[in-house]
Amino acid sequence: DNNPAERAIRPVCVGRKNYLFAGSDAGGDNIADAMTLIESAKLSGLNPHDYLADVLARINEHKINRLHELLPWNWKPVTDLHKQAA
């Protein structure tokens, strides 16, 4: 039974026609990157909005050699990090 796999790719398939209006090849690449992050967050059991909002707020000051900490499967919200430090 492949119903779980079909449900997982449904948002991408439904949006396929919408992606034709991304404006350019770069726009299409950007939306593909965004969908990859959103779906990875969902697969990791995260709320994609909370995940992306936190990562975008923190990424500018985050050390480049520790970017792996911001990947959906490694991500910890700032509040969890403060609790661990205390």
Secondary structure as UniProt FT lines:
FT   HELIX           3..19
FT   TURN            20..21
FT   HELIX           25..43
FT   TURN            44..45
FT   HELIX           48..58
FT   TURN            59..61
FT   HELIX           64..70
FT   TURN            72..74
FT   HELIX           78..85
//
